[in-house]
Amino acid sequence: MPELPRVSGRAVEAASIIVIALAVLVGGRNVLIEIAHFPVVALFVLAALGFLEILVLRRDVALGGGSARFRITRDAAFIAATIAAIAFVYAPARWSIGAAVAGLEFALILELLVRIVPTSQPAAPNGNPE
């Protein structure tokens, strides 16, 4: 029996993010419309997600590093998507549903880029990291 090729954890994560992005692209609008039928619960959950994302943004700003700009931009896109989703649940408007889906898609693409691009930096010639 032939041996199956090994799949790295990064490849699995990237494939999962791609599947999530496709699911949001295809069904994100419908999910947002459905949760708008339960505005109190939806607003509470969206506000909690927004608060958690603000905490993640603060952590990523404090961490810094080579991929900090990608991570901070990704976090800002998640926050913008959450705000647009809250706007749609609170007062349904066509712009807010499209903005929520577009913001989420942009954030997922940035997440994919952060996971694919290697984060390690080469060592300095003297063997010490800079």
C-alpha positions as CSV (number, residue, x, y, z in Angstrom):
1,M,0.0,0.0,0.0
2,P,1.5,3.4,-0.9
3,E,2.3,5.8,1.8
4,L,0.2,8.9,2.1
5,P,2.0,12.3,1.9
6,R,2.4,14.1,5.1
7,V,0.4,17.3,5.5
8,S,1.7,20.1,7.7
9,G,-0.3,21.9,10.3
10,R,0.0,25.1,8.4
11,A,-1.5,23.5,5.3
12,V,-4.5,22.2,7.3
13,E,-5.0,25.6,8.9
14,A,-4.8,27.4,5.5
15,A,-7.3,24.9,4.0
16,S,-9.6,25.4,6.9
17,I,-9.5,29.2,6.6
18,I,-10.2,28.9,2.9
19,V,-13.2,26.7,3.6
20,I,-14.5,29.2,6.2
21,A,-14.0,32.1,3.7
22,L,-15.9,30.3,1.0
23,A,-18.7,29.5,3.5
24,V,-18.9,33.2,4.5
25,L,-18.9,34.2,0.9
26,V,-21.7,31.9,0.0
27,G,-23.9,32.0,3.2
28,G,-22.7,34.9,5.3
29,R,-25.5,37.1,4.2
30,N,-28.1,34.5,5.0
31,V,-26.7,33.9,8.5
32,L,-26.7,37.6,9.3
33,I,-30.3,37.9,8.1
34,E,-31.3,34.9,10.3
35,I,-29.6,36.2,13.5
36,A,-31.3,39.5,13.0
37,H,-34.5,37.7,13.9
38,F,-33.2,37.5,17.5
39,P,-31.8,41.0,17.9
40,V,-31.2,40.9,21.7
41,V,-29.2,37.7,21.6
42,A,-27.4,38.7,18.4
43,L,-26.4,42.1,19.7
44,F,-25.2,40.6,23.0
45,V,-23.1,37.9,21.1
46,L,-21.8,40.4,18.6
47,A,-20.8,42.9,21.3
48,A,-19.0,40.2,23.2
49,L,-17.1,39.2,20.1
50,G,-16.2,42.8,19.4
51,F,-15.0,43.2,23.0
52,L,-12.8,40.1,22.7
53,E,-11.5,41.2,19.3
54,I,-10.5,44.6,20.9
55,L,-8.5,42.6,23.5
56,V,-6.8,40.7,20.8
57,L,-6.0,43.9,18.9
58,R,-4.4,45.3,22.1
59,R,-2.3,42.2,22.5
60,D,-1.2,42.2,18.9
61,V,-0.2,45.9,19.2
62,A,1.8,45.1,22.4
63,L,3.5,42.1,20.8
64,G,4.8,43.9,17.7
65,G,7.1,41.8,15.5
66,G,7.5,41.2,11.8
67,S,3.8,40.3,11.1
68,A,2.3,42.9,13.4
69,R,0.9,45.1,10.7
70,F,-0.9,42.1,9.1
71,R,-2.3,41.0,12.5
72,I,-3.4,44.5,13.5
73,T,-5.0,45.1,10.2
74,R,-6.7,41.8,10.4
75,D,-8.0,42.6,13.9
76,A,-9.3,46.0,12.7
77,A,-11.1,44.3,9.8
78,F,-12.7,41.8,12.3
79,I,-13.8,44.8,14.4
80,A,-15.2,46.6,11.4
81,A,-17.1,43.5,10.3
82,T,-18.5,43.2,13.8
83,I,-19.6,46.8,13.9
84,A,-21.3,46.4,10.5
85,A,-23.1,43.3,11.7
86,I,-24.3,45.1,14.8
87,A,-25.5,48.0,12.6
88,F,-27.4,45.4,10.5
89,V,-29.0,43.7,13.5
90,Y,-29.9,47.0,15.1
91,A,-31.3,48.8,12.0
92,P,-31.2,46.6,8.8
93,A,-29.6,48.4,5.9
94,R,-28.2,47.0,2.7
95,W,-24.8,48.7,3.2
96,S,-24.2,47.1,6.5
97,I,-24.8,43.5,5.5
98,G,-22.4,43.9,2.6
99,A,-19.9,45.7,4.7
100,A,-20.0,42.9,7.3
101,V,-19.4,40.2,4.8
102,A,-16.7,42.1,3.0
103,G,-14.9,43.0,6.2
104,L,-15.0,39.4,7.3
105,E,-13.7,38.2,4.0
106,F,-10.9,40.7,4.1
107,A,-10.0,39.7,7.7
108,L,-10.0,36.0,6.7
109,I,-7.7,36.7,3.7
110,L,-5.3,38.5,6.0
111,E,-5.5,35.6,8.5
112,L,-4.6,33.3,5.7
113,L,-1.6,35.4,4.7
114,V,-0.4,35.6,8.3
115,R,-0.5,31.8,8.6
116,I,1.2,31.1,5.2
117,V,4.0,33.6,5.4
118,P,6.9,32.4,7.6
119,T,7.4,34.4,10.7
120,S,10.9,33.4,11.5
121,Q,13.7,35.9,10.8
122,P,17.2,34.7,9.7
123,A,19.9,35.0,12.4
124,A,22.4,37.8,12.2
125,P,25.9,36.9,10.8
126,N,27.4,36.8,14.3
127,G,24.7,34.2,15.4
128,N,22.7,36.6,17.6
129,P,19.2,37.6,16.6
130,E,18.8,41.3,15.9
